Amino acid sequence: MHLRRLAVIAALLAASAAADAQRPRARQLGVPFDGTPGPLNAITDVAGVEVGFTTLIRGEGRRIVGQGPVRTGVTAILPRGKATLEPVFAAFYAGNGNGDMTGTHWIEETGVLETPVMITNTLSVGTVRDATVEWMVQRNAPGPFWYPVSTETSDGGLNDMKGLHVKREHAMQALDNAKGGPVAEGNVGGGTGMNCNGFKGGSGTSSRVLAQAQGRYTVGVFVQCNYGSRSQLRIAGIPVGREITGRDPCVAQRLDPPLTAADGRALPLCGTTPPPEQMPAEDPEQGSIIIIVATDAPLSPDQLKRMVRRVALGMGRMGSINGNGSGDIFLAFSTANRGVDWGNSGRSTLPPPTMQRLGSGLMDPLFTATVEATEEAIVNAMVAAETMDGADYRRSWRLPHDQLQAILRKYNRLTLP
């Protein structure tokens, strides 16, 4: 029995790996986007940036706090990779602050980011933050202390979040696994149990490369997408969320008492069609999104603040209002200007090193790239995500690719024939 179980697990892992290799991205489905992406169309198109994941999926059925089901994980973003923990200039901004991002006071004060950026679920921020400190100590990172950036979105719908299943070793594994190259999307890392715009969400990424005359700089975006409502969802300017059918919230199996929506009505059994008067209303937005922007353009912290504010405009293209229940928190960093400011992690020197700063009049192409890459990263997260059944048999449907293409074709917005 044990060998048979191992064989089944191996087969499932192999199938999952094959699915990852074949999983289309939004452009491959014919979704139109503006701008020119980098070779990977990922945040790792910015040289030196590395991304790592730990994904935790186990158990099914009724939620039992401390036991599961588990649908969660950790994502690590290292601005300069593991080879060096040298600081970068950075800035953060909250479109709506119903969320958490540690370490931002020092970034706001100095404009310097001295640690990896970690993304997980809401109740695991502290565990991941402390594990990052331990990881930096083990690597003999410079400086007497640090303020790690640990941030979150809530996977409480699909995951036994109160069970605190993310442990220190999971955060350290994500850091150790971080690498450049293609970036996994969908149900991975901190995005494993997330929902986005009324469908299954998760991790997504995109990039833009500026024209030669604009400096040939790269902008990369990574999102952990868990915000929004279906009625607001727009893709390529079309309100596709209002036209998609057959993917209403439901449960794979009924419990007693039944799982209910915010309006108190029981979620229907998946595959059934209850009368309209029994259908739950759309839940109010109570999600979040974390968006990380990387660039190799030589920007000062005040310019990065200007840039990171534009992230909300990318969300706005998709219908977001940065709702009251959402933690829409953004951070941008630049890998240029190495050795200029070490924050707490090194000694300042005299004479001060030379710093480069792009002229303010040259910022518009970077603003545009930020908006465009943000929009595409969110759609990529939704396109990559797979349907998931989580705690209490709650189902989160993936965005149906066929319906999305049909709707965009109807409005002459599909790029495929």
N, C-alpha and C positions, 0 to 999 in steps of 0.2 A: 504493500500500500504506500509506504514511504517513497519507494522508487517511482511508483506511478505518479504520485503527487509532484515529485521533482520534475518528472518528464512533462507533466501538464504545465507546470510553472515555466519551464524552459521554453515550451512551445508558445506560451502566451507572451513571454518576453521577446522571442524571435518575431512573432507576429506584430508586436508593438513596434519593434525596431523597423520592420519592413514598412509598416504604416507611416512611421515618421519620415522614412526616406521618400515615400510616395505622396505624402500629404501636400496638397496644393496650397499656395499662398494666394492672397487676394488678387494680385495682378494676373496670376495664371487662370483665375476664374473669369477674367475679363473686366474686373472692377477698374474703372479709370482713376488715375491719380495724376496730379501735376508734379513737375520737377523730375530731376535725374537722380536715381538712387545710386549708391555705391555698388561695388562688385557683389557684396553679400546682402545688400539692402538690410543692414543690421547695425546696431550700435558699435559692433566690433570693426566696422569700416574705419572708425577713428583709431589710428595706430596706437597700440599699447593696451587698449581696453580689453579686459577679460571678463567673462561671465560664467558663473558656475551655479549648479542646481543640486538640491536634494529634494526628492519627491517621496512623499509618504502616503501610500494607499493600502488600506487593509480593513477587513471586516465589512459587514453589511447588516441592514436591519434596524431595529429600534436603537435609538441613541441611549447609551448608558455612559454617563460621565465618568471618564477615566479609562473606559474600555474601547469606545469607538461608536460607530465607524470613523475611520481616520481618512481624511481627504485634505492634506495640507502639505507644507514644505517650506523651504528656504531658498532664496535667490541671493547670490553675491555678485556685486559689480565692483571690479578693481580698476580704478581710473588709469593706472599705469601698469597694471598686471602685478604678478607676484614677484617679479624680478626686483622691483623697487617699491617701497611704500612712501616715496617722496610726495609731499603734498601737492595739491593743485588749487588754483583759484576756483571759487565756486560761489553760488548764490541759490537761495531757495525762495519759494513763493507758494502761498496757499490760495487756490481759487475758492475753496471753502474749507474751513478748518476743523471739520468733525472727524479728526484722525490724529495720528501720532507720527512724529519724526524726531528722534532724539538727535542731539548734537548740533541743532540749528542755531543756538544762541551764539556759539563761537564763530560759526560761519557768518552769521549776521554781523558780528562785531569786527571780524578781521577779513572776511572774504576768503578764508583758507579752509580746505577740506583735507584732513590728515589721515583718514581711515577709509577702508572699503565702505561701500553702500550696501546695506543688507535689507532684504524685503521678506516679510513673513506674514503671519496672521496677527490679528489685533492683540491677543492675549499672550503672544510669545515674543513680543518686542524686547522685554527685559532679558529673557534667556539668551536671545540672539545677540543682544548688545554685549552682555557679559562674556559670551563665548568669543566674540570678536576681540575683546581685550586679551583674553587668554591666548588666542591665536597669534596676536601681535607680540605678546610677551615671548612666546615660544620661538618666534622668528627674529627676536632681538631687534624689533623695530625701534628706530631712534626716538628719543624724547622721554621725559619722565612720566608722562600720562597723556591720555587722549580722550576725546569725546566722540565715540563711534556713532555713525549715522545708522540707526535701525528704525525701520518704518514698516507700515502695515496696511492691509485691507482685511475686512472681516469675511471669513469663510464659515460663519456660524450656521448657515443654512444647510450645507452639505457635510460639514465636519463637526466632530465632537470637540469644538474649540476649547471649551472649559476643561477638557481632559488634559490639556497642556502636553500634547504628544511630541511637540518639537523640543528636542533636547540639545545640550551644548554640542554633542558630537555631530548632530545634523548640520548645525551652522558651520562647524569647522570643516565638515566634509564638503559643503558647498564652496567654501573658500579654497580648499585644496584642489577641488575639481575645476576651478575657474580656468578658462582658456579663451584664446582668440578663435577666429573662424566662425562658421555658421552657428547660429543661436537657436536652440530649441524653442518652440512656441506652443501655446495652448495649455494643456493640463500638466504643467511641469513647475517644479520649484514652489515658490510662494504663491503662484497662481493656480495651483492644483485644484482647489475647491472653490474657485471664484466664479461669479456670474457677471455678465456684462450686457447692459441694455436689454434685459429680459431673456437673454440666452446664455449658454455656457461661455464663460470668459476665461481669463488666465493671463499668460505671459505673451507679449508680442513685441516686435521690434521693426525698425525701418531706418533708412538713412537718406541723406541727400548730399550730392557733391556740387559745389558751385562751379560756374563757368570759369575758364581761365582768366577772363577779364575781371572777375570778381574775387580772384585770389585762389581759386581751386581748393578752398577749404571744405572740410567734411563736417556734417552735422549728423549725429546718430541719436536715436531715441529708443528707450526701452520703457514698456508700460506693464504694470500689473493691474489688469482691468477688472473692476468689480463694481462699476457705477451704472447709473442710468436706468431708464424704463423703456419698455418696448415701444410704447406709443410715441416717444420722442426720437427714436432711432432713425437717423438718416445716413444713407450711404450713397456717395456720388450725388448728393443733393436731393435724393429721392426718399420720401418717408416710408422706407421699406418695412419698418416694424408694424405699420398699420395694415399692410397687405399680406403679410405672411400668415398662413393658416395652419391649423393642426399641430401647433407646438405650444399649446397653453400649459401653464404650470399644472403638475399632476403628481401622483404618487404611484410607484410601481406595485405597491401592496398596501392595503388599508390596515390601519391599526385601530385599536379601541382604547381611548377615544381617538377619533380621526385627527389627522394633521389639518390645521386650518390656515387660511390666508389672513391677512390683517383685518379684513372685514368680518371675520368670525365664521365664514362659510367654509365647509370642508373642501379640501382639494380633491378633485375627482380622481378616479382610478384611470391611469394611463390607458388609452385605447378606447375609452368610453366617451359618450357625448351627452352630458346631462342637459336638461332643459335650461334655457337662458336664465331663468330666475334663480337657478341654483349655482350658476357659475360665479366664482369669486371675482370681485373687482381687482383691478391691477393694484398691487401693493405700492405704497408710497416709496420713493427712493430712500434707501438706507444703506447704500453701498459706498464705495470709495474707489479712487484710482491713484496710484503712485506713478509718476512719470519722471524719468531720469534722462537728461539731455547731455550729450558729450560733444565736444568740438575740438578741433586742433587749431582753430583761429586764435590769434593772440588777443585775448579779451581780458580786461580788468574786471574785478568783482562787480563794479557798478554796471558794466556792460552786460555781464552775465545775468544780473538782476533784470535788466531790460529784456534780455532774450528769454529768460524763464517765464516772464509774465505772458509771453506770446503763446505758451502752451495751451492756455485756456481757449484761445481762438481756434486751435486745432480741434479741441473738444466741441466747441461751438458749431463747427462745420457738421458735426454729427448729431446736433440737436441738444447737446447738454446745456443746462442752465447753472451748473455748479450748485446743485440743490442743497437745501438746508441739512438733509440727513447724510450728506456725502462728505468724505474726507478726500478732497482733491488737492494733493500736495505734490509739489514739483521741485526738482533740484537740477541745476545745470553746472557743469564744470568744464574747464579748458585744460588740455594737456600741454599747451604752450607755456613759455616762460619758466622753464625748469630752473630750480635753484634760486628763484627770486625771493620767496618768502617761505620759511619753514614752520611758521606758527610756533607751537610749543615743541615741535619735533626736531629742532636744531637751532643753532646759534646764528643770529644775524651778523653780518660782516660789514665792515667799513673798508673802503668805499662800497656803497650799495651796488649790487649787480645791476646790469642794464636790463630794463624791462621794455617789452614791446606792447604797444596798445593800438589797435585798429582805430582809424578815424571814425568818429560817430556817423559821419555821412556815408560810411560804407557798410552800415549795419543792416540795411533793409534786406539784402539777399539772405542774411543769416536769420532774420525774423521770418522771412518767407519759408526758408528751409525747415525751421522749427515747427511752423504750423503744418506744413505738408507732411513731414515725417511723423508728427504726432498723430495726425488723422490716419495715416496708413498703418502705423504700429497698432492702433486700436482695432482696425478692421482685420489685420493679420492675426491678432490674438483671438478674435471671434471665429475667423475662418479655420484656424488650426485646432480650436478646441473641439473635443468630442463629447457627445452626450454622456452624462454621468448620473448615476443613482447614488445618493448619499444617505446621511442619517435620516432615520424614520422613513426610508424608502422615497424620500423626495427626489424628483427627477429634474435635472437641468438639461434642457434640449440644446444640442448644437445648432448654430445658425444653418438652416437648410440651404445648401449650395444651389440646388436646382431651382428652388423658389427665388432665391436672390438673383440668379442669372435671368430668370424669366421676367422678373419685375424690372430689372435694369434694361432688358431688351425692349420691353413694352414702351419704356420712356426714351428709347434710343440712346442709352447711356452705357451699354455693354460694348467693350472693345473687340469681342470675338464675333465672328460671323454667325 
